[in-house]
């Protein structure tokens, strides 16, 4: 990032007003927005030579109106680039139309916005995230010795987040051989799995997700394997399972975001693994792209390395910077999330306990 300092200083031209506005979505769908994205973005701006007056980072607190208002305020303050993780599709479209009208370049951050002629996308490869979840689930089913897996799938907020559809497409392709956002109950595969049912947590709401699972588990107590789209949903499911007296390594769960709680559940034998997305790399890519665009330059192919495809209309694509995620288990936890400082050993071990950490070499 230090290499961007000269470009960043040239791009901002010593401005004393906002040049880049960032609007994050909420504080509830994942802890990452507050604990990781905001501070990593701030650090990336500083490393790229921005002064605090030249950028603004806000959180919409789960309100569509607030997110649109924040984006509008940034533009009115002089922002020429917006970095936005949309709360939902309609809000993203509204911001994209506003940005296009005002001649502002839009960078969709983590969640795609398929609107506007000057829109870019920075995220992790969503289908690959889902693929890793599906592969990790299959490995776990085998290693835990789950016989005749009867599976329930709890998808993410497919009503608001196109990424949730990409994740589901990935793990449904791996597990059921169907690259689709949903698979009909009764589906089977060659390994003897059968799908009891699937549903999604509206707006990535963990509480609603937990309720959905508990109702399904009550109606179908034969469920002995589950797939969840992130750690928050896995935590809700595990809480229900523990309340029902389910023991470790009995019913697999999955996740992503590599939260400290998710890491602890992995060590305790309730979660198979979690997809780790090195958010600092995503933040750096977003700020790098914003700086290059602010300077009137073309992002290089090494940065703009892919395309995002609209799941609702495959003919709509946008240029993208796609990062590679990692599946984390007890075996590589120390060398990934702990080494990167994403989750501290103390935060994981305070939840999982010293003995579980010691066994996994977490220190």
Secondary structure, 3 states (H helix, E strand, C coil): CHHHHHHHHHHHCCCCCCCEEEEECCCCCCCHHHHHHHHHHHHHHHHCCCCHHHEEEEECCCCHHHHHHHHHHHHHCCCCEEEECCCCHHHHHHHHHHHHHHCCEEEEECCCCCCCCCEEEEEECHHHHHHHHHHHHHHHHHHCCCCCCEEEEEECCCCCCHHHHHHHHHHHHHHHCCCCCCCCCCCECCCCCEEEEEEECHHHCHHHHHHHHHHHHHHCCCCCEEEECCHHHHHHHHHHHHHCCCCCCCCECCCECCCHHHHHHHHHCCCCCEEECCHHHHHHHHHHHHHHHHCCCCCCCCCCCEEEECCCCCCCEEEEEEECCEEECCCCCHHHHHCCCCCCHHHHHHHHCHHHHHHHCCC
